[in-house]
Amino acid sequence: MATIDLGKLGFVNKGTYSSSTSYEKNDLVQYTDSGILSTYLYINALAATGQTPSTSGTVNGTYWAYFAKGVADAVASAGNN
């Protein structure tokens, strides 16, 4: 019987983003940009390292897409009033 490689059939949570880790399509990472923690999905067909998910709130759309976008913590920034 022939073996058929279907590739990844689901998402793989890789944890916190690391610039030294090689990511491939359908990998998920958590990354904090401008104080906001979000989860990103690697979307490029080729595996790569060193491609930061976002910078100053702008997603690196060649390699990543938001999977779950975080928000600023309005309650914490309001103080104790």
Distance bins in CASP14 RR format, pairs under 12 A and 6 or more apart:
PFRMAT RR
TARGET T0000
AUTHOR 0000-0000-0000
RMODE 2
METHOD distances of the structure
MODEL  1
7 24 0 0 0 0 1 0 0 0 0 0 0
7 25 0 0 0 0 1 0 0 0 0 0 0
7 26 0 0 0 0 1 0 0 0 0 0 0
7 45 0 0 0 0 0 1 0 0 0 0 0
8 23 0 0 0 0 0 1 0 0 0 0 0
8 24 1 0 0 1 0 0 0 0 0 0 0
8 25 1 0 0 1 0 0 0 0 0 0 0
8 26 1 0 1 0 0 0 0 0 0 0 0
8 27 0 0 0 0 1 0 0 0 0 0 0
8 28 0 0 0 0 0 1 0 0 0 0 0
8 41 0 0 0 0 0 1 0 0 0 0 0
8 42 0 0 0 0 0 1 0 0 0 0 0
8 47 0 0 0 0 0 1 0 0 0 0 0
9 25 0 0 0 0 0 1 0 0 0 0 0
9 26 0 0 0 0 1 0 0 0 0 0 0
10 24 0 0 0 0 0 1 0 0 0 0 0
10 25 0 0 0 0 0 1 0 0 0 0 0
10 26 1 0 1 0 0 0 0 0 0 0 0
10 27 0 0 0 0 0 1 0 0 0 0 0
10 28 0 0 0 0 1 0 0 0 0 0 0
10 41 0 0 0 0 0 1 0 0 0 0 0
11 23 0 0 0 0 0 1 0 0 0 0 0
11 24 0 0 0 0 0 1 0 0 0 0 0
11 25 0 0 0 0 1 0 0 0 0 0 0
11 26 1 0 1 0 0 0 0 0 0 0 0
11 27 1 0 0 1 0 0 0 0 0 0 0
11 28 1 0 1 0 0 0 0 0 0 0 0
11 29 0 0 0 0 0 1 0 0 0 0 0
11 39 0 0 0 0 1 0 0 0 0 0 0
11 40 0 0 0 0 0 1 0 0 0 0 0
11 41 1 0 0 1 0 0 0 0 0 0 0
11 42 0 0 0 0 1 0 0 0 0 0 0
11 43 0 0 0 0 0 1 0 0 0 0 0
11 67 1 0 0 1 0 0 0 0 0 0 0
11 68 0 0 0 0 0 1 0 0 0 0 0
12 21 0 0 0 0 0 1 0 0 0 0 0
12 23 0 0 0 0 1 0 0 0 0 0 0
12 24 0 0 0 0 1 0 0 0 0 0 0
12 25 0 0 0 0 1 0 0 0 0 0 0
12 26 1 0 0 1 0 0 0 0 0 0 0
12 27 1 0 1 0 0 0 0 0 0 0 0
12 28 1 0 0 1 0 0 0 0 0 0 0
12 29 0 0 0 0 1 0 0 0 0 0 0
12 41 0 0 0 0 0 1 0 0 0 0 0
12 42 0 0 0 0 1 0 0 0 0 0 0
12 67 0 0 0 0 0 1 0 0 0 0 0
13 23 0 0 0 0 0 1 0 0 0 0 0
13 26 0 0 0 0 0 1 0 0 0 0 0
13 27 0 0 0 0 1 0 0 0 0 0 0
13 28 1 0 1 0 0 0 0 0 0 0 0
13 29 1 0 0 1 0 0 0 0 0 0 0
13 30 0 0 0 0 1 0 0 0 0 0 0
13 39 0 0 0 0 1 0 0 0 0 0 0
13 40 0 0 0 0 0 1 0 0 0 0 0
13 41 0 0 0 0 0 1 0 0 0 0 0
13 42 0 0 0 0 0 1 0 0 0 0 0
13 67 0 0 0 0 1 0 0 0 0 0 0
13 68 0 0 0 0 0 1 0 0 0 0 0
14 21 1 0 0 1 0 0 0 0 0 0 0
14 22 0 0 0 0 1 0 0 0 0 0 0
14 23 1 0 0 1 0 0 0 0 0 0 0
14 24 0 0 0 0 1 0 0 0 0 0 0
14 26 0 0 0 0 0 1 0 0 0 0 0
14 27 1 0 1 0 0 0 0 0 0 0 0
14 28 1 0 0 1 0 0 0 0 0 0 0
14 29 1 0 1 0 0 0 0 0 0 0 0
14 30 0 0 0 0 1 0 0 0 0 0 0
14 31 0 0 0 0 0 1 0 0 0 0 0
14 39 0 0 0 0 0 1 0 0 0 0 0
14 40 0 0 0 0 1 0 0 0 0 0 0
14 41 0 0 0 0 0 1 0 0 0 0 0
14 42 0 0 0 0 1 0 0 0 0 0 0
14 47 0 0 0 0 0 1 0 0 0 0 0
14 49 0 0 0 0 0 1 0 0 0 0 0
14 53 0 0 0 0 0 1 0 0 0 0 0
14 67 0 0 0 0 0 1 0 0 0 0 0
15 21 0 0 0 0 1 0 0 0 0 0 0
15 23 0 0 0 0 0 1 0 0 0 0 0
15 27 0 0 0 0 1 0 0 0 0 0 0
15 28 1 0 0 1 0 0 0 0 0 0 0
15 29 1 0 1 0 0 0 0 0 0 0 0
15 30 1 0 1 0 0 0 0 0 0 0 0
15 31 0 0 0 0 1 0 0 0 0 0 0
15 37 0 0 0 0 0 1 0 0 0 0 0
15 39 0 0 0 0 1 0 0 0 0 0 0
15 40 0 0 0 0 0 1 0 0 0 0 0
15 42 0 0 0 0 0 1 0 0 0 0 0
15 53 0 0 0 0 0 1 0 0 0 0 0
15 67 0 0 0 0 0 1 0 0 0 0 0
16 28 0 0 0 0 0 1 0 0 0 0 0
16 29 1 0 0 1 0 0 0 0 0 0 0
16 30 1 0 1 0 0 0 0 0 0 0 0
16 31 1 0 0 1 0 0 0 0 0 0 0
16 32 0 0 0 0 1 0 0 0 0 0 0
16 37 0 0 0 0 1 0 0 0 0 0 0
16 38 0 0 0 0 0 1 0 0 0 0 0
16 39 0 0 0 0 0 1 0 0 0 0 0
16 40 0 0 0 0 0 1 0 0 0 0 0
16 53 0 0 0 0 0 1 0 0 0 0 0
17 23 0 0 0 0 1 0 0 0 0 0 0
17 27 0 0 0 0 1 0 0 0 0 0 0
17 28 0 0 0 0 1 0 0 0 0 0 0
17 29 1 0 1 0 0 0 0 0 0 0 0
17 30 1 0 0 1 0 0 0 0 0 0 0
17 31 1 0 1 0 0 0 0 0 0 0 0
17 32 0 0 0 0 1 0 0 0 0 0 0
17 33 0 0 0 0 1 0 0 0 0 0 0
17 37 0 0 0 0 0 1 0 0 0 0 0
17 38 0 0 0 0 0 1 0 0 0 0 0
17 39 0 0 0 0 1 0 0 0 0 0 0
17 40 1 0 0 1 0 0 0 0 0 0 0
17 41 0 0 0 0 0 1 0 0 0 0 0
17 42 0 0 0 0 1 0 0 0 0 0 0
17 49 0 0 0 0 0 1 0 0 0 0 0
17 50 0 0 0 0 1 0 0 0 0 0 0
17 51 0 0 0 0 1 0 0 0 0 0 0
17 52 1 0 0 1 0 0 0 0 0 0 0
17 53 1 0 1 0 0 0 0 0 0 0 0
17 54 0 0 0 0 1 0 0 0 0 0 0
17 60 0 0 0 0 0 1 0 0 0 0 0
17 63 0 0 0 0 0 1 0 0 0 0 0
17 64 0 0 0 0 1 0 0 0 0 0 0
18 27 0 0 0 0 0 1 0 0 0 0 0
18 29 0 0 0 0 1 0 0 0 0 0 0
18 30 0 0 0 0 0 1 0 0 0 0 0
18 31 0 0 0 0 1 0 0 0 0 0 0
18 49 0 0 0 0 1 0 0 0 0 0 0
18 50 0 0 0 0 1 0 0 0 0 0 0
18 51 0 0 0 0 0 1 0 0 0 0 0
18 52 0 0 0 0 0 1 0 0 0 0 0
18 53 0 0 0 0 0 1 0 0 0 0 0
19 29 0 0 0 0 0 1 0 0 0 0 0
19 31 0 0 0 0 0 1 0 0 0 0 0
19 48 0 0 0 0 0 1 0 0 0 0 0
19 49 1 0 0 1 0 0 0 0 0 0 0
19 50 1 0 1 0 0 0 0 0 0 0 0
19 51 0 0 0 0 1 0 0 0 0 0 0
19 52 1 0 0 1 0 0 0 0 0 0 0
19 53 0 0 0 0 0 1 0 0 0 0 0
20 48 0 0 0 0 0 1 0 0 0 0 0
20 49 1 0 0 1 0 0 0 0 0 0 0
20 50 1 0 0 1 0 0 0 0 0 0 0
20 51 0 0 0 0 0 1 0 0 0 0 0
21 27 0 0 0 0 1 0 0 0 0 0 0
21 29 0 0 0 0 1 0 0 0 0 0 0
21 31 0 0 0 0 0 1 0 0 0 0 0
21 42 0 0 0 0 0 1 0 0 0 0 0
21 47 0 0 0 0 0 1 0 0 0 0 0
21 48 0 0 0 0 0 1 0 0 0 0 0
21 49 1 0 0 1 0 0 0 0 0 0 0
21 50 0 0 0 0 1 0 0 0 0 0 0
21 51 0 0 0 0 0 1 0 0 0 0 0
21 52 0 0 0 0 0 1 0 0 0 0 0
21 53 0 0 0 0 0 1 0 0 0 0 0
22 29 0 0 0 0 0 1 0 0 0 0 0
22 42 0 0 0 0 0 1 0 0 0 0 0
22 44 0 0 0 0 0 1 0 0 0 0 0
22 46 0 0 0 0 0 1 0 0 0 0 0
22 47 1 0 1 0 0 0 0 0 0 0 0
22 48 1 0 0 1 0 0 0 0 0 0 0
22 49 1 0 1 0 0 0 0 0 0 0 0
22 50 0 0 0 0 1 0 0 0 0 0 0
22 51 0 0 0 0 0 1 0 0 0 0 0
22 63 0 0 0 0 0 1 0 0 0 0 0
23 29 1 0 0 1 0 0 0 0 0 0 0
23 31 0 0 0 0 0 1 0 0 0 0 0
23 40 0 0 0 0 1 0 0 0 0 0 0
23 41 0 0 0 0 1 0 0 0 0 0 0
23 42 1 0 1 0 0 0 0 0 0 0 0
23 43 0 0 0 0 0 1 0 0 0 0 0
23 44 0 0 0 0 1 0 0 0 0 0 0
23 45 0 0 0 0 0 1 0 0 0 0 0
23 46 0 0 0 0 0 1 0 0 0 0 0
23 47 1 0 0 1 0 0 0 0 0 0 0
23 48 1 0 0 1 0 0 0 0 0 0 0
23 49 1 0 0 1 0 0 0 0 0 0 0
23 50 0 0 0 0 1 0 0 0 0 0 0
23 51 1 0 0 1 0 0 0 0 0 0 0
23 52 0 0 0 0 0 1 0 0 0 0 0
23 53 0 0 0 0 1 0 0 0 0 0 0
23 60 0 0 0 0 0 1 0 0 0 0 0
23 63 1 0 0 1 0 0 0 0 0 0 0
23 64 0 0 0 0 1 0 0 0 0 0 0
24 41 0 0 0 0 0 1 0 0 0 0 0
24 42 1 0 0 1 0 0 0 0 0 0 0
24 43 0 0 0 0 0 1 0 0 0 0 0
24 44 0 0 0 0 1 0 0 0 0 0 0
24 45 0 0 0 0 1 0 0 0 0 0 0
24 46 1 0 0 1 0 0 0 0 0 0 0
24 47 1 0 1 0 0 0 0 0 0 0 0
24 48 0 0 0 0 1 0 0 0 0 0 0
24 49 0 0 0 0 0 1 0 0 0 0 0
24 51 0 0 0 0 0 1 0 0 0 0 0
24 63 0 0 0 0 0 1 0 0 0 0 0
25 41 0 0 0 0 1 0 0 0 0 0 0
25 42 1 0 1 0 0 0 0 0 0 0 0
25 43 1 0 0 1 0 0 0 0 0 0 0
25 44 1 0 0 1 0 0 0 0 0 0 0
25 45 1 0 0 1 0 0 0 0 0 0 0
25 46 0 0 0 0 1 0 0 0 0 0 0
25 47 0 0 0 0 1 0 0 0 0 0 0
25 48 0 0 0 0 0 1 0 0 0 0 0
25 63 0 0 0 0 1 0 0 0 0 0 0
25 64 0 0 0 0 0 1 0 0 0 0 0
25 65 0 0 0 0 0 1 0 0 0 0 0
26 40 0 0 0 0 0 1 0 0 0 0 0
26 41 1 0 0 1 0 0 0 0 0 0 0
26 42 1 0 0 1 0 0 0 0 0 0 0
26 43 0 0 0 0 1 0 0 0 0 0 0
26 44 0 0 0 0 0 1 0 0 0 0 0
26 45 0 0 0 0 0 1 0 0 0 0 0
26 47 0 0 0 0 0 1 0 0 0 0 0
26 64 0 0 0 0 0 1 0 0 0 0 0
26 65 0 0 0 0 0 1 0 0 0 0 0
26 67 0 0 0 0 0 1 0 0 0 0 0
27 39 0 0 0 0 0 1 0 0 0 0 0
27 40 0 0 0 0 1 0 0 0 0 0 0
27 41 1 0 0 1 0 0 0 0 0 0 0
27 42 1 0 1 0 0 0 0 0 0 0 0
27 43 0 0 0 0 1 0 0 0 0 0 0
27 44 0 0 0 0 0 1 0 0 0 0 0
27 47 0 0 0 0 1 0 0 0 0 0 0
27 48 0 0 0 0 0 1 0 0 0 0 0
27 49 0 0 0 0 0 1 0 0 0 0 0
27 51 0 0 0 0 0 1 0 0 0 0 0
27 53 0 0 0 0 0 1 0 0 0 0 0
27 63 0 0 0 0 0 1 0 0 0 0 0
27 64 0 0 0 0 1 0 0 0 0 0 0
27 65 0 0 0 0 0 1 0 0 0 0 0
27 67 0 0 0 0 0 1 0 0 0 0 0
28 38 0 0 0 0 0 1 0 0 0 0 0
28 39 1 0 1 0 0 0 0 0 0 0 0
28 40 1 0 0 1 0 0 0 0 0 0 0
28 41 1 0 1 0 0 0 0 0 0 0 0
28 42 1 0 0 1 0 0 0 0 0 0 0
28 43 0 0 0 0 0 1 0 0 0 0 0
28 53 0 0 0 0 0 1 0 0 0 0 0
28 64 0 0 0 0 0 1 0 0 0 0 0
28 65 0 0 0 0 0 1 0 0 0 0 0
28 66 0 0 0 0 0 1 0 0 0 0 0
28 67 1 0 1 0 0 0 0 0 0 0 0
28 68 0 0 0 0 1 0 0 0 0 0 0
29 37 0 0 0 0 0 1 0 0 0 0 0
29 38 0 0 0 0 1 0 0 0 0 0 0
29 39 1 0 0 1 0 0 0 0 0 0 0
29 40 1 0 1 0 0 0 0 0 0 0 0
29 41 0 0 0 0 1 0 0 0 0 0 0
29 42 1 0 0 1 0 0 0 0 0 0 0
29 50 0 0 0 0 0 1 0 0 0 0 0
29 51 0 0 0 0 0 1 0 0 0 0 0
29 52 0 0 0 0 0 1 0 0 0 0 0
29 53 1 0 0 1 0 0 0 0 0 0 0
29 54 0 0 0 0 0 1 0 0 0 0 0
29 60 0 0 0 0 0 1 0 0 0 0 0
29 63 0 0 0 0 0 1 0 0 0 0 0
29 64 0 0 0 0 1 0 0 0 0 0 0
29 65 0 0 0 0 0 1 0 0 0 0 0
29 66 0 0 0 0 0 1 0 0 0 0 0
29 67 0 0 0 0 1 0 0 0 0 0 0
29 68 0 0 0 0 0 1 0 0 0 0 0
30 36 0 0 0 0 0 1 0 0 0 0 0
30 37 1 0 0 1 0 0 0 0 0 0 0
30 38 1 0 0 1 0 0 0 0 0 0 0
30 39 1 0 1 0 0 0 0 0 0 0 0
30 40 1 0 0 1 0 0 0 0 0 0 0
30 41 0 0 0 0 0 1 0 0 0 0 0
30 53 0 0 0 0 1 0 0 0 0 0 0
30 54 0 0 0 0 0 1 0 0 0 0 0
30 64 0 0 0 0 0 1 0 0 0 0 0
30 66 0 0 0 0 0 1 0 0 0 0 0
30 67 0 0 0 0 1 0 0 0 0 0 0
30 68 0 0 0 0 1 0 0 0 0 0 0
30 69 0 0 0 0 0 1 0 0 0 0 0
30 70 0 0 0 0 0 1 0 0 0 0 0
31 37 1 0 0 1 0 0 0 0 0 0 0
31 38 1 0 0 1 0 0 0 0 0 0 0
31 39 1 0 0 1 0 0 0 0 0 0 0
31 40 1 0 1 0 0 0 0 0 0 0 0
31 41 0 0 0 0 0 1 0 0 0 0 0
31 42 0 0 0 0 0 1 0 0 0 0 0
31 50 0 0 0 0 0 1 0 0 0 0 0
31 51 0 0 0 0 0 1 0 0 0 0 0
31 52 1 0 0 1 0 0 0 0 0 0 0
31 53 1 0 1 0 0 0 0 0 0 0 0
31 54 1 0 0 1 0 0 0 0 0 0 0
31 55 0 0 0 0 0 1 0 0 0 0 0
31 57 0 0 0 0 0 1 0 0 0 0 0
31 59 0 0 0 0 0 1 0 0 0 0 0
31 60 0 0 0 0 0 1 0 0 0 0 0
31 63 0 0 0 0 0 1 0 0 0 0 0
31 64 0 0 0 0 1 0 0 0 0 0 0
31 66 0 0 0 0 0 1 0 0 0 0 0
31 67 0 0 0 0 0 1 0 0 0 0 0
31 68 0 0 0 0 0 1 0 0 0 0 0
31 69 0 0 0 0 0 1 0 0 0 0 0
31 70 0 0 0 0 0 1 0 0 0 0 0
32 38 1 0 0 1 0 0 0 0 0 0 0
32 39 0 0 0 0 0 1 0 0 0 0 0
32 40 0 0 0 0 0 1 0 0 0 0 0
32 52 0 0 0 0 0 1 0 0 0 0 0
32 53 0 0 0 0 1 0 0 0 0 0 0
32 54 0 0 0 0 1 0 0 0 0 0 0
32 55 0 0 0 0 0 1 0 0 0 0 0
32 57 0 0 0 0 0 1 0 0 0 0 0
32 70 0 0 0 0 1 0 0 0 0 0 0
32 72 0 0 0 0 0 1 0 0 0 0 0
33 39 0 0 0 0 0 1 0 0 0 0 0
33 40 0 0 0 0 1 0 0 0 0 0 0
33 52 0 0 0 0 1 0 0 0 0 0 0
33 53 1 0 0 1 0 0 0 0 0 0 0
33 54 1 0 1 0 0 0 0 0 0 0 0
33 55 1 0 0 1 0 0 0 0 0 0 0
33 56 1 0 0 1 0 0 0 0 0 0 0
33 57 1 0 1 0 0 0 0 0 0 0 0
33 58 0 0 0 0 1 0 0 0 0 0 0
33 59 0 0 0 0 1 0 0 0 0 0 0
33 60 0 0 0 0 0 1 0 0 0 0 0
33 64 0 0 0 0 0 1 0 0 0 0 0
33 66 0 0 0 0 0 1 0 0 0 0 0
33 69 0 0 0 0 0 1 0 0 0 0 0
33 70 0 0 0 0 1 0 0 0 0 0 0
33 72 0 0 0 0 0 1 0 0 0 0 0
34 54 0 0 0 0 1 0 0 0 0 0 0
34 55 0 0 0 0 1 0 0 0 0 0 0
34 56 1 0 0 1 0 0 0 0 0 0 0
34 57 1 0 1 0 0 0 0 0 0 0 0
34 58 0 0 0 0 1 0 0 0 0 0 0
34 70 0 0 0 0 0 1 0 0 0 0 0
34 71 0 0 0 0 0 1 0 0 0 0 0
34 72 0 0 0 0 1 0 0 0 0 0 0
35 54 0 0 0 0 0 1 0 0 0 0 0
35 56 0 0 0 0 0 1 0 0 0 0 0
35 57 0 0 0 0 1 0 0 0 0 0 0
35 70 0 0 0 0 1 0 0 0 0 0 0
35 71 0 0 0 0 0 1 0 0 0 0 0
35 72 1 0 0 1 0 0 0 0 0 0 0
35 73 0 0 0 0 1 0 0 0 0 0 0
35 76 0 0 0 0 0 1 0 0 0 0 0
35 77 0 0 0 0 0 1 0 0 0 0 0
36 53 0 0 0 0 0 1 0 0 0 0 0
36 54 0 0 0 0 1 0 0 0 0 0 0
36 56 0 0 0 0 0 1 0 0 0 0 0
36 57 1 0 0 1 0 0 0 0 0 0 0
36 66 0 0 0 0 0 1 0 0 0 0 0
36 68 0 0 0 0 0 1 0 0 0 0 0
36 69 1 0 0 1 0 0 0 0 0 0 0
36 70 1 0 1 0 0 0 0 0 0 0 0
36 71 1 0 0 1 0 0 0 0 0 0 0
36 72 1 0 1 0 0 0 0 0 0 0 0
36 73 0 0 0 0 1 0 0 0 0 0 0
36 74 0 0 0 0 0 1 0 0 0 0 0
36 77 0 0 0 0 0 1 0 0 0 0 0
37 53 0 0 0 0 0 1 0 0 0 0 0
37 54 0 0 0 0 0 1 0 0 0 0 0
37 66 0 0 0 0 0 1 0 0 0 0 0
37 68 0 0 0 0 1 0 0 0 0 0 0
37 69 0 0 0 0 1 0 0 0 0 0 0
37 70 1 0 0 1 0 0 0 0 0 0 0
37 71 0 0 0 0 1 0 0 0 0 0 0
37 72 0 0 0 0 0 1 0 0 0 0 0
37 73 0 0 0 0 1 0 0 0 0 0 0
38 53 1 0 0 1 0 0 0 0 0 0 0
38 54 1 0 0 1 0 0 0 0 0 0 0
38 57 0 0 0 0 1 0 0 0 0 0 0
38 59 0 0 0 0 1 0 0 0 0 0 0
38 64 0 0 0 0 1 0 0 0 0 0 0
38 65 0 0 0 0 0 1 0 0 0 0 0
38 66 1 0 0 1 0 0 0 0 0 0 0
38 67 1 0 0 1 0 0 0 0 0 0 0
38 68 1 0 0 1 0 0 0 0 0 0 0
38 69 1 0 1 0 0 0 0 0 0 0 0
38 70 1 0 1 0 0 0 0 0 0 0 0
38 71 0 0 0 0 1 0 0 0 0 0 0
38 72 0 0 0 0 0 1 0 0 0 0 0
39 53 0 0 0 0 1 0 0 0 0 0 0
39 54 0 0 0 0 0 1 0 0 0 0 0
39 59 0 0 0 0 0 1 0 0 0 0 0
39 64 0 0 0 0 0 1 0 0 0 0 0
39 65 0 0 0 0 0 1 0 0 0 0 0
39 66 1 0 0 1 0 0 0 0 0 0 0
39 67 1 0 1 0 0 0 0 0 0 0 0
39 68 1 0 1 0 0 0 0 0 0 0 0
39 69 0 0 0 0 1 0 0 0 0 0 0
39 70 0 0 0 0 1 0 0 0 0 0 0
40 51 0 0 0 0 0 1 0 0 0 0 0
40 52 0 0 0 0 1 0 0 0 0 0 0
40 53 1 0 1 0 0 0 0 0 0 0 0
40 54 1 0 0 1 0 0 0 0 0 0 0
40 57 0 0 0 0 0 1 0 0 0 0 0
40 59 1 0 0 1 0 0 0 0 0 0 0
40 60 0 0 0 0 1 0 0 0 0 0 0
40 61 0 0 0 0 1 0 0 0 0 0 0
40 63 0 0 0 0 1 0 0 0 0 0 0
40 64 1 0 1 0 0 0 0 0 0 0 0
40 65 1 0 0 1 0 0 0 0 0 0 0
40 66 1 0 0 1 0 0 0 0 0 0 0
40 67 1 0 1 0 0 0 0 0 0 0 0
40 68 0 0 0 0 1 0 0 0 0 0 0
40 69 0 0 0 0 1 0 0 0 0 0 0
40 70 0 0 0 0 0 1 0 0 0 0 0
41 53 0 0 0 0 1 0 0 0 0 0 0
41 59 0 0 0 0 0 1 0 0 0 0 0
41 60 0 0 0 0 0 1 0 0 0 0 0
41 61 0 0 0 0 0 1 0 0 0 0 0
41 63 0 0 0 0 1 0 0 0 0 0 0
41 64 1 0 0 1 0 0 0 0 0 0 0
41 65 1 0 1 0 0 0 0 0 0 0 0
41 66 1 0 0 1 0 0 0 0 0 0 0
41 67 1 0 1 0 0 0 0 0 0 0 0
41 68 0 0 0 0 1 0 0 0 0 0 0
41 69 0 0 0 0 0 1 0 0 0 0 0
42 48 0 0 0 0 1 0 0 0 0 0 0
42 49 0 0 0 0 0 1 0 0 0 0 0
42 50 0 0 0 0 0 1 0 0 0 0 0
42 51 0 0 0 0 1 0 0 0 0 0 0
42 52 0 0 0 0 0 1 0 0 0 0 0
42 53 0 0 0 0 1 0 0 0 0 0 0
42 59 0 0 0 0 0 1 0 0 0 0 0
42 60 0 0 0 0 0 1 0 0 0 0 0
42 61 0 0 0 0 0 1 0 0 0 0 0
42 62 0 0 0 0 0 1 0 0 0 0 0
42 63 1 0 0 1 0 0 0 0 0 0 0
42 64 1 0 0 1 0 0 0 0 0 0 0
42 65 0 0 0 0 1 0 0 0 0 0 0
42 66 0 0 0 0 0 1 0 0 0 0 0
42 67 0 0 0 0 1 0 0 0 0 0 0
43 51 0 0 0 0 0 1 0 0 0 0 0
43 53 0 0 0 0 0 1 0 0 0 0 0
43 59 0 0 0 0 0 1 0 0 0 0 0
43 60 0 0 0 0 1 0 0 0 0 0 0
43 61 1 0 0 1 0 0 0 0 0 0 0
43 62 0 0 0 0 1 0 0 0 0 0 0
43 63 1 0 0 1 0 0 0 0 0 0 0
43 64 1 0 0 1 0 0 0 0 0 0 0
43 65 1 0 1 0 0 0 0 0 0 0 0
43 66 0 0 0 0 0 1 0 0 0 0 0
43 67 0 0 0 0 1 0 0 0 0 0 0
44 50 0 0 0 0 0 1 0 0 0 0 0
44 51 1 0 0 1 0 0 0 0 0 0 0
44 53 0 0 0 0 0 1 0 0 0 0 0
44 60 0 0 0 0 1 0 0 0 0 0 0
44 61 0 0 0 0 1 0 0 0 0 0 0
44 62 1 0 0 1 0 0 0 0 0 0 0
44 63 1 0 1 0 0 0 0 0 0 0 0
44 64 0 0 0 0 1 0 0 0 0 0 0
44 65 0 0 0 0 0 1 0 0 0 0 0
45 62 0 0 0 0 0 1 0 0 0 0 0
45 63 0 0 0 0 0 1 0 0 0 0 0
46 62 0 0 0 0 0 1 0 0 0 0 0
46 63 0 0 0 0 1 0 0 0 0 0 0
47 63 0 0 0 0 0 1 0 0 0 0 0
48 60 0 0 0 0 0 1 0 0 0 0 0
48 62 0 0 0 0 1 0 0 0 0 0 0
48 63 1 0 0 1 0 0 0 0 0 0 0
48 64 0 0 0 0 0 1 0 0 0 0 0
49 63 0 0 0 0 0 1 0 0 0 0 0
50 60 0 0 0 0 1 0 0 0 0 0 0
50 63 0 0 0 0 1 0 0 0 0 0 0
50 64 0 0 0 0 0 1 0 0 0 0 0
51 59 0 0 0 0 0 1 0 0 0 0 0
51 60 1 0 1 0 0 0 0 0 0 0 0
51 61 0 0 0 0 1 0 0 0 0 0 0
51 62 1 0 0 1 0 0 0 0 0 0 0
51 63 1 0 1 0 0 0 0 0 0 0 0
51 64 1 0 0 1 0 0 0 0 0 0 0
52 58 0 0 0 0 0 1 0 0 0 0 0
52 59 0 0 0 0 1 0 0 0 0 0 0
52 60 1 0 0 1 0 0 0 0 0 0 0
52 61 0 0 0 0 0 1 0 0 0 0 0
52 62 0 0 0 0 0 1 0 0 0 0 0
52 63 0 0 0 0 1 0 0 0 0 0 0
52 64 0 0 0 0 1 0 0 0 0 0 0
53 59 1 0 0 1 0 0 0 0 0 0 0
53 60 1 0 1 0 0 0 0 0 0 0 0
53 61 0 0 0 0 1 0 0 0 0 0 0
53 62 0 0 0 0 0 1 0 0 0 0 0
53 63 1 0 0 1 0 0 0 0 0 0 0
53 64 1 0 1 0 0 0 0 0 0 0 0
53 65 0 0 0 0 1 0 0 0 0 0 0
53 66 0 0 0 0 1 0 0 0 0 0 0
53 67 0 0 0 0 1 0 0 0 0 0 0
53 69 0 0 0 0 0 1 0 0 0 0 0
54 60 1 0 0 1 0 0 0 0 0 0 0
54 61 0 0 0 0 1 0 0 0 0 0 0
54 62 0 0 0 0 0 1 0 0 0 0 0
54 63 0 0 0 0 0 1 0 0 0 0 0
54 64 1 0 0 1 0 0 0 0 0 0 0
54 65 0 0 0 0 0 1 0 0 0 0 0
54 66 0 0 0 0 1 0 0 0 0 0 0
54 69 0 0 0 0 1 0 0 0 0 0 0
54 70 0 0 0 0 0 1 0 0 0 0 0
55 61 0 0 0 0 0 1 0 0 0 0 0
55 64 0 0 0 0 0 1 0 0 0 0 0
57 64 0 0 0 0 0 1 0 0 0 0 0
57 66 0 0 0 0 0 1 0 0 0 0 0
57 69 0 0 0 0 1 0 0 0 0 0 0
57 70 0 0 0 0 0 1 0 0 0 0 0
57 72 0 0 0 0 0 1 0 0 0 0 0
58 64 0 0 0 0 0 1 0 0 0 0 0
58 66 0 0 0 0 0 1 0 0 0 0 0
59 65 1 0 0 1 0 0 0 0 0 0 0
59 66 1 0 0 1 0 0 0 0 0 0 0
59 67 0 0 0 0 0 1 0 0 0 0 0
59 69 0 0 0 0 1 0 0 0 0 0 0
60 66 0 0 0 0 0 1 0 0 0 0 0
71 77 0 0 0 0 0 1 0 0 0 0 0
72 78 0 0 0 0 0 1 0 0 0 0 0
73 79 0 0 0 0 0 1 0 0 0 0 0
75 81 0 0 0 0 0 1 0 0 0 0 0
END
